Every structure is written in C-alpha cells, then in structure tokens.
Amino acid sequence: MQLTPENIYRFLHKRQLIDNDAVVKGNFMVIPANTRNTILKIMVGKDNSLFAKQMGKDPVSVSQFQREINAYALFKNNAEFSTLAHLVPDMLDYDDENNILITRLLPDAKNLSEYYMLTKNFDLTLAREQAHILSACHVVPDAKTDTSGFPKMVPWVLRLHQFRAADFFVGNQASTEIIQLIKDNSVLQNALIDLADSWQYTHLIHGDIKWINFLATTNDTNQLTQKLIDWELADIGDPLWDVAGLLQSYISIWVLGFDNANPYSNTLPDYMKPFDMRALQPSAQAFLKEYITLQAYPTEYHPYFYDKVMRLTAARIIQTSVEATTFNSKIEANYMRCIQLAYNIMKDPMTALDELFNIKSFHHV
C-alpha cells in the first residue's frame, strides 16, 4: 500500500486514529510534503492533527524505519529513556508491513532553521534546552535493555576509505567528484579514519542532529519549547557525534550563506548578515556549556571533549556538503568553502574552537 492524500482517510479510519465527527464538520485537510519519504500532514483540529510518514521498501529505508520504531519503543518501555517521551512527538501507531509511522502533528510548529530565519533571534534558552534534550538521549542503556534492533554503525562519512567514491551516491557525478577530492586529501582522509577508530558504541544517539530536526512549538502554558524528530538514524554510538551535528548547523548556516556567484567574497549578503558566526557564538557557547554541565564531565576531560567534538564537527560539515551536492549538477563554491573549513578544523581543532566559537582551549585545561 502506498499512502496518498486520497487514501489516507481510509487508512486512519481503519486504525481508529481519526476524529470522524471533526471530518464530517469539514475540518479535514491533507498537506503532502516534497521529501524523499512520503510525508502527509493531516489537519483535523489543533489537538488531533496527525503526521504520517511512509518510507521505502529498499534495505536502507527498511533499516531506518526499524531504527525509528525501536527508538520510540525505548522511550516507552525503558525507564532510563522515559524522560525523552515528552521531548518527541507522540507516536500513535505504525504499520511495519508498509513502513508507515503515525505521530501527533504539532500544527503551529516550525523547525529550528525556519524559526531562526524568521525571528533572527538565537535565544540562549533554546540552546540550553537542546543540551537538555541531547543529555536525556545520551544514556548508556541498562544491561537488560534490548538494543539488538540498532545496527551499531559508524557514520558513512567516517568510512570513505573503505569504498570507491562512486559507491556512495550512484550516478551522481558531482558527489562522486567531491568525495574523491576528500579521499585524495591525506589530512582529511587520515583524520576521518582516526575518528572512525575512536568511535564509541556506548550511548543512545539520535544520529542526525541538525536544526531542522528540532521543532519549535509552544507547550500547555504557551511557552516556547522544542521536540526532537526524525529518529531514522538512531543507534547505539558516540554521543559526541550528536553534539557535533548541532555545532555543524551553526557553521553551515554561516558558510552556505555566502554568494555562490562570488566565490572570493568574504562578506555575507545583507539578508544573511544576522547569521554571521560572531552573532551565533553566544548560542553555541550556551549549548556547549549546558551540555558539559549536564553530562558532569570532569575538568580534565574537557580538552579531549573539545578536540574530538571539533574534529567530528568537521566530519559533519563534510557530510553536509556531500549530501547537498547530490541535489546539484555541479559542486558549488560554498561547498568547497565547507571542505576547506573542515580541512582547517582537522589540522588545528583548538584554534578552530577559538576562532569559530570564541572558546579558548586554555579556559578548559
């Protein structure tokens, strides 16, 4: 079965997920979204609207569907992850024959990238809340907790050395070229191999942390809060990968904001100037400080933490550049800026920490 706007009502009605009275009154609208998955937003009413996601039947999609379902099962059934239950949208049902997931829709929510673009307000409270969400996720599962449904995989960008450049995004010449460029750079290639070797298989991780996977919404008291969505890459892995994912969002919005038609310019266009790194620094600092505090990292661990997080951030920047290139027929100038920046970070992580986030390493030694 393939979900469509025409058959979604029958699917939901059969599973008793829809308010028939509201539909009869005319409060029913289906809004499809253009993504790699089939996404349907079902608008019924403020308190009973739904979000339907259907993934493909290829092995990768099936694996990602199961990872998301397994993550929700942990939130529901295991005490060590119970605090995450209210930090994610409610899962209402799933169909594992057709790879369909139904969650509660937050009708007025905006992803964090949209929220920041709209408001230009990098609220430190939001940054600290992101630290709380990640800290609630980054728990070592109890020995009795079944984690066999997670593949325990190293991210693909850290495994470039194991494959040919053309093996990753088959048929896409631009992504093949940029991956080959990375593989041919000994500094980047060796740094990625070192990160793969140091990967920890210890904590629950989201696996795809970035601004668009945080939803800014309001709670019952009309206060701004956040939910973390899209658990398709959830795994048992290295928690610093998630931290790096959020730092990558700060850097990417800045670097990708330059004018692609003027690759030698070091000035952001006027509409992107609120996203200059200096404007983003207080928010990133608040996130990092809160996360370190919540994780109760001892002072002597801080240099290792910052060094590895910055190197993983460089890896996430590379991953973002390669994935974005798959939607283009050529490698744009800003993606090359990202690769150059990743190279600079890998060469000297602590200097990059200072220059990008205004955090000086000697403050943490």
N, C-alpha and C positions, 0 to 999 in steps of 0.2 A: 504493500500500500504506500502510495506517495501522497503526503499531505498537500492539499491545495486550499485556497480560500473558499472553494465551492464545497469541499467535503469535510472541512474542519468541524463544522457544527455537528455533523452526524457522529464523528469520532468522539467529540467531547460529550455529547449527549449519551452515547452508549456507555461511557465510563462515569456518568453522573458527575461531571465536572462543571456543568454549566447551569446557570440560573435561568430556567426556561421562562419564568414569568417576566424577567427583565428582557429577554429576547422578544417575547410576544409584544411587549410595550415599545419595541423598536430600538432599544438600547444595545445594538449589536453591530460591531464593525470589525472587519479583519484587515490588518495592515501588513502586507508582506515586506520583508527587508531583503535587500540585494547583498547576500553574502555567499560564502562557499557552501554553507549549510542552508537547508530550508528553514527560514525563520518566519513565524507568523505571530503578530501581536493581536490578541483577541480582546477588543474593548467592549465590555459589558456594563460595568459600573466602576466607580472609584475603588470599591473594596473587593470586587470579584473579577477583575480583568486577569487574563491569562497570557502566558508566553509559551509558545510551542516551538521546539527545535527538533528537526529531524536530520540525522547525519546519514552519510552514505553507507554502502554495503562493502566497500573495499576494506582490506585488512587494517589499514591505518585508521580509518574512520570508526570501524567497529571497536578497535582498541581504545580510541579516545572516548567513545560513548561509554564503554565499560569503566574507564577510569573516573569519569564524572559521576556515574551511578555509585561506584564504590566510595567515592569521597562523600557523597551525601549519606551513604549508609554509615560511614564512620561518625559523621556529625550526629546522627540519630541514635546510634546504638552503643557508642563507646564514650564512657564518662570523660576520658582525657580530652575529647574534642567537643564536648557538649556546649562550650561557650561559643563555638563557631555557628551553632544553629541559628542564632538571631543575627548573624553577620552575613548571611547569604539569603537569597530569595527562597521562600518555602517551596520545596519540591512536592508536587501534588500527585504525580503519577508518572509512570514510564512504561513504554512498550519495547521490550528488548528484542522482539521479533522484527520490528520495523525501525528500531533505533530512534524512538521518539521520546523526548523528555518534555514534561509539562511542569512549569513552575508558576508561582504567583507573579503577575506583572505589576511593576511599580509605575503607574501611568505617567506621573509627573517627573520621573527620574531622568537625569542626564548623566552620561558617562563623564568622568572627571576631565577628560580632554575638552569635551563640549562645554563643561561648566567653566573651566579656566578661560577658554576662548571667549565665552560670553561675558564673564564678570571681570576678567583680568585681575582677580583677587586670589592670591595664593595664601589662603587662610592657614595660619600655623596650626589651628585646631584640627583641620582636616589632615594635615601632615602627621600630627601626633596620633590621630585616630587610625591612620594607615599603619603606623607602627604597632598599635594595639591589635589590629586585625591580623597582621603577619605574625605577631608574637603568639596569638591564640592558635594559629595554624601550625607554627613551628614547634611541635611537641614530638618527643620520641614516643612512638606507640608502645603501649604496655606489651609485655612478652606474650600475653594471652590474646592480644588483638590480632585478628586475621588480616594481614596485609598482602596476601598472596595474589590479590587481584591487581596489584600495581607492578609494572614491569621492571622498576628499578633501573632506568636507563639514563645514561649520560646524554645531555642535550646534543643535538646533531652538530651544532657549530663547533663543539669541542672534539668532534670525531672526523673532521675534514681529512685528516691524514690517512684515514682508513679507506677512502673511496676516491674514485675519479671525480673531477669537477662536474662532469656531465651526468653523474649518477643522481644528483640531488633534485634538480628541477628539470626533468627530462623534456627536451625540445625547446628550452628557453635559452637562447644564445647569450643574452645579456647576463643572466645569473651565472651561467657557466663561465663566462669571462671573468666576472668579479670574484668568483670562488677560486678560479685558477690564479688570479692575481694574488689572493691571500695565501694560497698554498705555496706560491713561488717566493714569498717573503719569509725568510728564515726566522726573523724576530717574531712575527705573528704566528707562524706555524709552530715553532717551539713553545711559545707562550700558551697556545691552545692545548698542546699536548701535555704541558705541565699542569694545567688546570684540570684536564681530564684525569690525570694521575692522582691529583689531590682531592678528587670528588668524594664527598661523604654520603653514604647511604644510611642516613640516620633519622631524619625528621620527615614528617608530612610536609610537602611543599605544594604550592599552587602550580608552579612551573611556567606560568605565562603572565607574570605580574607586569602590568603597564597601566597607564592612566585609563585607557578605555575599558578596562575590566573592573574598575571601581565605579559604582553608580552613586551619584549624589542625590539624596532624596530627603524627605522630612519624616520625622518619627511622629508618634502619637501626640507629643506635646509641641509639634510644629517646629522642632529644632532640626537643623541640617545634620544629616548623618550619612553613612555610606554602607553599601553592600558590595561584597566581592563576588563576581560572577565568572562564568566560563571556566569550569574545573576540568576541561578535557585533557590537560597535561598534568593533572595531579599525580604525585608519585611519592615514593619514599626516597629522599635525596638530600641534597646540600641546601640548607636554609639560606645561605648567602647568595644563592642564585636568585631567589625572590627579592632580596634586598637590592641586588644589582639591577634587577628588572625595573624597580622603581627609580633608581638613580638614572638609568638609561632613559627613562621618559623625560626627565628634566633636561638631559643633554640633547636628546634627539629633537625635541620641540624647538630648541635654540638653533642647532646646526642645520636642520632641514628647513629653517625659516629664511635662510639666505636666498638671494635671487639666483636661480639656476642659470639664467641667461647671462649673468655677470660673475663668472667663477672666481675672479680675482678680487671681488669686493669683500671687505671685512665689516661692512655696515649693513645692519638689518633694514629691510623696508619699514616704513613708518608703522604699518599695521602690525608688524611683528616685534616692534621695539619693547613692548611690555614683557616679551619672553627672552630678553637678554639674560645671560647667565647670572649677572650681578643681581637682577631682580628676583631670580629664582633661588638664590643661595639661602636666605633665611628659612624658607620652607624645607629645603633639603636638609639643612642643619638640624631643624626641629625634628624631622623624621628620624635621622640617624641617632641623635642624642636620646630620643624617647625609646627607640628600639634597643639600643645598648643598655639602657637602664632597665627596661622590662625583661631583657634576657639575662640580666645580672652578670654581665661579662666582667671578669676581674680586670683591673687596670693593666696588668701585664699582657692580657690577651688583645688589647686594643690595637697595637701596631700590626699584629697578624691579621686581625679583622679588617682593618682599613686597607692593607696591602692586597689581600685576596679579594675583597669586595670591589676595589677599583679595577683589578685585572678581570674579574668576572663582568664588571660593567663594560669594559672594552669588548669582551666577547659578545655581550648582548647588543652593543652598538653594531658590531659586525653582522650579527644575525638579523637585526632590523634592516640594515642596508641591503643585505642579500635578498631577504623576503620581499622588500619593497621593490627591488629591481625586477622581480618576476612579473610585475604589473606594467613594465615598461619595455619598449623595444630597444632601449639603449641605457647605458649607465650615466645617470645624470650627475652634474657637478657636485651636488650636495652629498650624494652617496660616496663620492670619492673623498669629500671633506670628512665624512664619518670614518672611513677606513684610515685616513691619515691621523685623525684624532685617536682612534683605537691604537694605532701604532705608537703614538706618543705616550699614551697611558701605559701600555705594556712595557715600554722602555723605562719609565720612571713613575710608578704608581703614586708615590707620596707627593711628588711635585705636582702631579695632576690633581690630587686631592686638594692641595692648597689653591691651585690656580682655578679650578672649576668650582669648588665648594667653599673656598676660604676657610678650610680646616687645616691647620698646621700640624704636621706629624709630631712635633716635639711637645704639643699640648697633650698628647696621649701616650707618651713613653714614660 
